[in-house]
Structure formats: structure tokens, C-alpha cells
């Protein structure tokens, strides 16, 4: 099994894993191919892979590679 850095910590992943797969694992929500939440609600998530923003429309097509550094940021309401 290969590893990636997810939000600063090493995590194993399977070959073929996409950014969308990681977002689903972190948020617990199913995604459509467009990157939108399947339940129709707001997702409030942004993703950077190796310091580059990954557009939501590309999440399902962006495959994770060994040693990638992925940051998944969730918007939190409040002050």
C-alpha cells in the first residue's frame, strides 16, 4: 500500500484513489461526478494537492499519487 500526506499526517491509500474519494472519506458524504454533495446540500470544502488548488469539477478525475501532499479544508461557521 502507498502513502500520502493528508492534512499533515501520513495515510495509506489504494492505487486509483481520487481526490473525490478522499473528500468522501473525510466528510462522510457521497459526491456526484461534479464534486457536489449527492444529498444536494452545501459541502463547504476546498482541496489543495501539492500546494495547487484542485477545482471541484476535477476531483473525480484527479488521481492521488504516492507522496502527494493533500490538504482538505472545511469551512466552519462562526467567529
N, C-alpha and C positions, 0 to 999 in steps of 0.2 A: 504494500500500500504506500502511496506517496503522501507527502505533506505540503501544506500551505500555511501561511500565516494569516489568521483571521482575527481582526481586531486586536492585533498584538500578541496572540498566542498561537502556538503550533497546533494544527489539527490534521488528522489523516483525512484523505478523500479518495474516492474511486476515480479511475480514468473515465472521462466522458462527463464529469460533473460540470455543470454550468453555473454561471452567476445566479440564474433563476433558482437553481437547486439550493444554493447556499442561502438565498433570501428566504425561501420556503422553510429551510431548516431553522433559521434564526427567528423568524417571525411566527412560524407555525401556521401560516396562511398559504393556501393554494393560489398559484398565479396563472393567469392566461398567458398565451404566447406574446402578448403585447407588453407584459410586465405589470399589468393591472391586477388587482386582487380579484379572484374569481367570485367573491361574495359581493362585489360591487362597492365595497367601502374604500375609504382612502387608506393608502398604505403608509405614507409618510416616511419613505426610506430612500436613501441615496447610497450609491455604491461607487467606490474607487478601487481600481485594480492596478497595482504597481504605480500608484500616485496619479493615475488617469481616471477621470470620471467615466463610468460606463453608462451610456444612455439607456433608459428603461427599455426602449424598443430593441435593444441589443442583448438584454440579459439572457434570453433563451438561446442565443447563438454564440455567446462568449464562453468558451470552454476554459476551465481552470487548468493551469499547468503547474508542475512541481515547483515549489518555492515561490509561487505567486504571493504577493502581499495584498490582501483584500481587507478593506475597511467597509463595514456596513453600518451606516449611521441612521438612527431612527429619530424622527422629530418628536420632541416631548413638549407638551403644552405647559405653560406656567412661567414663573419668573424667578 
